[in-house]
Amino acid sequence: MRGSMCTVVPYKLRYSMRVKRLRIQVVPRGVIAIARHGTAVDDIERAILRHKDFIVEKQKYYQTVESTMIPASYKDCSQLPVLGKNVVLPQDLLDAENRERLVVKWLDTRLMEFLEEKLKKYAEKGLAAAKLRLRSPITLWGSCGNSGIMINRKLVHAPAEVTEYVLVHELVHLVHRNHSSRFWGEVEHLLGDVRAHRKWLNLQGAFLMNGEVPIIH
């Protein structure tokens, strides 16, 4: 964690040849500066200080829910939130040498079962996808195309209604390729008011992308 000039805003610095200019990301419990190799640290820190007010506001936004999220490791946890419910992992997974890989596979199965059930429901309403895949993108919850729909496997830890919203979002995109009023009208026709689901993804979802899961009592 750096912070000479930036003691008010501690940050982590990453170098990448993919970025054309400095990027500042406010993530749960931290700030990340992504810069090209050779960028002067003083220039990076001046940029962070220029954005200090925005950074502080975003951090306050995350702090409103950070007590409801917790870091999770598939290597040592015995229970995990699965679609809104706290689930104890099967003992054979806990005892396995390749535990982490098997837990991911087990969670993928739970998520696919849920999604395939919902796909049948929406196919009856005229919305169908050629194929459904689970992936682990860094920034996307889902995507769609002629080949089908991709859903982020981390959504297994989100509430069931939020995960269903992401699926419906992508299904409707197969018909409406933008976020027009017709798109949102169809989504809300199927699910009702989705503002709470979108807020969850923007707030708690940022923690989920960062390797944390919801605390379920």
N, C-alpha and C positions, 0 to 999 in steps of 0.2 A: 504494500500500500504506500503510495507516494503522498507528498504534501508539504513541500518546502514553502513555496509561495502560496500553496493551496491548503494551508492547515485548516482553514474554515471548511474546505470541501475536499476531504481525502478521496483518492481515486486510484484505480488500477490502470496501468498503461500496457497496451498491447500494440505491437507493430504488425502491419500487414501491407503487402504490396498490392492488395486488391482495392484498397480505398484510394480515391483520388484526392480527397481532402480529409481533414480531421473530422472524426465522428465522436460525439459525446453521447453515451447511452446512460440513462438513469435506470438502474435495475433494482429490484428489491434488495435492500440492505447494502447498496453500494452504487458507485459511479465508475464507468469504464470509458477510458479514452482510447480510441483506435486511430493510430496515425501511421503514415508511411515511414519506412526506415529513413533515418536522416533528419526527421523533423526535430527541431530544437525543443527541449523540455520547457524552456521559458515561454516559447510560443504556445505550447500546449496548455500550460498553466494560466497564461493570460486569457486564452479562449475559455477555459473553465470558469475563471473568475467573471468574465463577461456574462456568462450564463448562470451565475450563482443563484439569482432569484428564481429562475425556472427550475433549477436543480432542487433547491430547498422546497419549493412548492410540490414538486413531484414526489420527493421523499416523504413529505407530510401526507400526501395522498396514499402512498403505500403503507405508511405507519398505521393508518386507520384499520388495517386488517392483518398486519404482520403477526399479531398474537394468535390468529386463527390458523396459521400455517406453520409447518415444521419440516426441517430437512429430513429426507428419508433415504435410506440405503437398502437396496434389495439384498445386500450381503448379510445384514444383521437384524432386520426387522422381522417380527413374528406376526404382525398384522398390518393391514393397509386399508385405506379407504378405497372402496370399489363402487363406483357409480352411486355415491352418496351414502353407502353403508360401510361400517367398520367390519372387515372380514379377516378372520384368523386364517393364516396360510396353512395348507395341508402339511402334516408332519413330514411326509416323504420329501417335500421340497426343502424344508428346514434342515434336513439331515444330509441332503445331497452335496457332493463335492462341487459340482458345477451349478450351485444354487442360484446365482444371479441370472444365468441364462435361462434356467428352468422357470424361475419366477416371472421373467418377462414373457416367456411362452404361455404360462398359465394365465397371466393377466390379458395377453392378447386373445386367448380363447374366450375369456369372460366378455371382453369388449366386442369381439366379433359376434358372439351369440346375441348380445343386446342389439347391435346394429343390424344384423340380418333380420331379426324380428321386426324392427322398425322399418326396414326396407320393404318387407312384405306388406306392411300396413300402408305405406305411401305408394307402393306399386298399384294398389287397389284404387288409389286416388289419381292415377295417371302419371305418377312420377317414378321413373325407374332408371337405375344406373347399370351400365354394362358389366361393371366389375367394382368390387370394393377392396381396397388395400389399406393396410396399416403401415405407417412410416414414422420416422422420428425427425421431422424438420425442426430447425432451430427457431423459426419465427411464425410458421403457419399452423393453424388449427385444422385446416382442410383445404382441398383444392379439387377441381373437377375438369374433365375434358372428355374427348371422344372415347378414350380408353376406360373411363369410369371415374370413380371418386376415391380420393385419398383422405384418410382421417388420421390425425396425430394420435399415436398410441397412448400418449400421456393423458388423454381425455378419459381413460379408464378411472382416473382418480377424481374427476369432476363430478358434480351432481348429475344424475341421470338426465334431468330435463335440460341441462346445459349441453351435454353431449348430443342429445337428440336435436337440439337447436342447430348445432354445427352441421349435423347430417342433413337436416332440412334445408339449411342455408345453401349447401352445395347442390342438393337435388334441384332446388329452384333455380340455381345458376345454370343448370343444364337447359333451362327454358329461357331465362332472362339473364344475359351475360353481363349485366351491369347492376348497379345498386339504385335503379330507378324506383319511382313510386310504385310501379307495377310489380317490381321485384319484392319490395317490402310489403306490399299489399297481399301478395300471395303467401309470403312467409307468415304474416299475422293471421291470414285466413286459416292457415293450418295449425298454428300454435297459439294464437292470441298475442297478447302484449309480450314482446321479447326483450324489453329494455333491461330487465333484471338479469337475463342471461348474458346480454352483451356487456353489462357492467361487471359481472363476475369474471368474464374472460379478460377484460381490460385490467382488472385489479387483482383478484386472486389468481387469475390465469398467468399473470406475470411471474408470480412465485412458482406456479406449477412448471412453467417453462424453465425456471431456474433450479429445478430439482427438489422443490418442496411440495408437500401434499397437505390437504386440509386436515385439521384436527376435528374428529367427530366424537362427540361425547355420548 
